Amino acid sequence: MSRRGSNHDEVAREIARLLVCDRRACLEAWQDAFGSPAPKHLSVQFMRKALAYEIQAKAFGGLPNRVRRQLLTIAAGGNTSRPSGKMHPGARLIREWNGRTHEVEVLTDGFLWKGKRFRSLSPVAREITGARWSGPRFFAAGG
């Protein structure tokens, strides 16, 4: 059998062992895997899933750095939405700022906000916030 197949088999065996671990065994496995005690009040089911992920990540590689950064941003309450490609005329960009919702329409040659035309999103963001922002970043529209 190939080395890769053997690796898959070993990972499968390790994960199968996790499925029958009791709380004490999960806590010990957590300490071994992460080098610190498990946070209090974690369920056995959650620990099994986290440990199974860790086993797979060590064997086959973890998340790409880009995904890790996005997850950390989300965990911190940030916005990571990044529409792909070009903004099409007629699209609407919506952003809430200080309790008010702002809507910008994408035009073929710029943007429309509150009946006023803008060549780019940055001046719209500046009007809304009173500070210099990257418009695409403010509206999470790429860029």
CORGIJO-V171222 format. One line per field, one symbol per residue. burial: + if it has 16 or more other C-alpha atoms within 10 Angstrom, else -. Layout:
# CORGIJO-V171222
burial->???
This chain:
# CORGIJO-V171222
burial->----------+---+--+-------++-++-------------+--++--++-+++-----------------------------------++-+------+-++++---+++---++-++++++--+----++++++++++-
